[in-house]
Amino acid sequence: MPIMAFTLKNTPEPDKIKALYRSAFPREERLPWWLVRFLTIRPGTEVTAFYDGSVFCGFTLTACWKKSMCILFLAVEDGLRGSGYGSRILDHWKQQDPQRQILLNVELLDPQAENYAQRVQRMAFYKKNGFYDSGYDIDEVGGTFRVLSTVKDPDMDAYVAVFRHMSWGLWKPPVRKVLREQV
């Protein structure tokens, strides 16, 4: 049974999205909630809540421009993690436009990081769901992240264009190619 998707404007429980956003992501990696809501004014940028029947499963913040989509945030409710909902959410987006490259950012696999085991699990989850290491890093709110993509050779100019579109041309994220030994 497919999960149901609701935009922030149409979701029956918008407060659950905000609560999950705040609990799932460290403060230093989050945008202020008012800014998240403001960004959704821009066509192609959307907060989407996902439900399995009447059960709130998780949400995404996505930004699309032309043939690229960036999943800026994806979270599944604590008690539902490991039950396949994250994969179902990713499948939902992949089915929307199979020709669209989907990109997202993950924390670097730094063995010195306090949450190293969690980072390894997250990377394995995305690889299992058809994402490839792009070989690019991005400096973003909260640090440096690795860019993953549903295509092996992503169009990084299009990726940057998504951010420029979403921010009304005010932000061009610094993206850099990583040496192969670091990937």
Salt bridges, closest charged atoms under 4 A:
GLU13 OE2 - LYS16 NZ 3.27
GLU46 OE1 - LYS9 NZ 3.93
ASP52 OD2 - ARG88 NH1 3.62
ASP78 OD1 - ARG81 NH1 2.58
ASP91 OD1 - LYS94 NZ 3.92
ASP97 OD2 - LYS67 NZ 3.20
GLU107 OE2 - ARG119 NH2 3.55
GLU107 OE1 - ARG122 NH1 2.69
ASP133 OD2 - ARG146 NH1 3.10
ASP137 OD1 - ARG146 NE 2.46
ASP139 OD2 - ARG176 NH1 2.88
